[in-house]
Amino acid sequence: MKDENGSISPRQVYDVLIVGAGPVGLATALGLRKRGITNILVIDQTREFRKVGQGVDLLPNGLRALKYIGSDAYEKIKEPAVKALQPPDSQEPSNSPDEVKEKPALPKRLWRQKNIQGDTTRSFPTDFQSWFDRYGEGRVSVSWFDLQTTLTSLLPPDRVQANHRCINLEEEAGRVRIDTISNTATSTNPFAHWEMRQSNVDTSGSTQESQGSDPESYYAKLVVAADGINSTIRQVLYDNKGLKEWAKPHYSGFSAISSRIDNVPNSIIEELDNKYLQGERIITVHNNSGQLNLPELKLLRLMLIYLPDNSVSYLLYAPFSLNAWQNKSLTEILDSGTQALRNAKFPTIFTELIGLSNPEKLSHRLFYMHPVNTQNNFQPPWSHGRVILVGDAAHAMPPFMAQGANQGFEDAAVIVTFIAKLLQENGLDKENAIANIFEKYEKIRRPFIEKIQTATMESNQWAQQQWDDFNEILHRRVYPSVVTLGE
Ligand SMILES: Cc1cc2nc3c(=O)[nH]c(=O)nc-3n(C[C@H](O)[C@H](O)[C@H](O)COP(=O)(O)OP(=O)(O)OC[C@H]3O[C@@H](n4cnc5c(N)ncnc54)[C@H](O)[C@@H]3O)c2cc1C
């Protein structure tokens, strides 16, 4: 696999080439290696792996998928959460063997959704143990970068190559050619909504980021496209199929404004605490009164995080139109946020709070998605020939239900199972066999993802019972039936 200089050789024909070293691409690589498939390579466009990305909540369904993919990955990812379950002094040796130390109970945190009257409309716990007690599997918060680092650490270093940006693919006889370039200076990806930078309202979708250098081609029997929401592979495949309209992500109808406000006056903190926070650190407020002129305003919500020293971070999700912020200053964007709160009839305490934001520190972002089913009942395809889309490349969605990475792990669990079977049956050269496993993957994953995408857009309106019922279905599924039956 290595050439005479000991480096990865583009001349090699890999069994599986994975494009994208995000959580889903790496989980796929791990799962394949666990199943004895070692002639694989993961490439990523980033010039070097660096601290980027947001926090990701891994929920029982995603953790179960990860456990099925590879138990070492699962153990490593949940390790910090499990450690945090141990109160710090529980590890101290006790003075006497007879002495039983009473462990202080860890505080249970609830994330409440409140209506504008301050009533809790639903809530869920944020700690590992409460989820574990309910679903037999916990909840772990991890940063995207730590997820990437941990998963990469479980792969041989030469199997994950940075600085290879896929720019094109060609299907050749019995294999796929992936063309890459190096040393590209990647500017802000307008669709990768996790980098909420200031002044980032470029919606042109331009990917002409830089010239790059050192073009190289890689060859593989199968290509797993895990290159995220703005997938190059999806664009090439869709352009070739005349599906240009679906090649780029679509606007979800939602945008977000966020900031941190320091030194919030005591009077505002007190009012917020008395009526809404009531001792909790994090809440989401929405108006479920049904008295709104525009029905979409029901979907507006304001997340507040109370921080030490009278600081408050907020994230306002609102149904702004795609071009609402085009050519607008940060002050105007902030004003549009406070106006949206007024339109949704939020009490003045919230407009007062948001009005304290320093526009220079405001972040704002449009949320995009790649739907699995469109209004005309068209299903943008996930595969072509020897290429399959997984994770956000196949079905990106806004993060409202914390399911993007979790669903991506489910994809990885299913696809590694089918690819392993294909290889066991020497099917890499049989186009029918490949088409067959891709079809099965899609049959299992697409209907479920459709439910998740729908829930992502609607669940803000759900009351506790509907929320609990949905989570019951989502988190109780076990392996291997998720892979064999899709449920
Ligand atoms: C604010 C926010 C919060 C979120 N919270 C959660 C959460 O709590 N729980 C959850 O499950 N999900 C969450 N998500 C979603 C989650 O981050 C994504 O679903 C997940 O990262 C998708 O993984 P992926 O591997 O498919 O794609 P990505 O994570 O986008 O990784 C794609 C990789 O491909 C590389 N790449 C892209 N193009 C190319 C190319 N042309 N050539 C080579 N490499 C390329 C990129 O550099 C990247 O490393 C959140 C998202 C956001 C925005």
The ligand as an ORCA input file, in Angstrom:
! r2SCAN-3c Opt
* xyz 0 1
  C     -24.465     24.159     15.745
  C     -24.534     22.700     15.458
  C     -24.763     21.809     16.457
  C     -24.837     20.458     16.174
  N     -25.112     19.623     17.194
  C     -25.235     18.340     16.946
  C     -25.544     17.453     18.009
  O     -25.679     17.881     19.171
  N     -25.650     16.127     17.735
  C     -25.497     15.646     16.460
  O     -25.629     14.434     16.270
  N     -25.196     16.453     15.446
  C     -25.073     17.771     15.648
  N     -24.778     18.600     14.623
  C     -24.608     18.039     13.267
  C     -23.248     17.356     13.113
  O     -22.197     18.254     13.406
  C     -23.111     16.853     11.672
  O     -24.271     16.141     11.325
  C     -21.922     15.912     11.544
  O     -20.719     16.608     11.820
  C     -21.876     15.319     10.137
  O     -20.757     14.513     10.026
  P     -20.129     14.190      8.599
  O     -18.903     13.403      8.894
  O     -21.165     13.636      7.712
  O     -19.769     15.609      7.978
  P     -18.791     16.727      8.538
  O     -18.748     16.688     10.008
  O     -19.193     17.979      7.881
  O     -17.376     16.278      7.982
  C     -17.088     16.342      6.612
  C     -15.599     16.251      6.425
  O     -15.351     16.220      5.009
  C     -14.313     17.111      4.682
  N     -14.535     17.536      3.306
  C     -15.494     18.353      2.827
  N     -15.385     18.504      1.503
  C     -14.321     17.765      1.132
  C     -13.698     17.524     -0.126
  N     -14.152     18.076     -1.251
  N     -12.604     16.714     -0.168
  C     -12.144     16.143      0.981
  N     -12.684     16.355      2.195
  C     -13.776     17.142      2.265
  C     -14.436     18.221      5.718
  O     -13.188     18.882      5.876
  C     -14.851     17.461      6.968
  O     -13.752     17.025      7.727
  C     -24.676     19.962     14.855
  C     -24.428     20.847     13.845
  C     -24.368     22.200     14.147
  C     -24.157     23.133     13.054
*
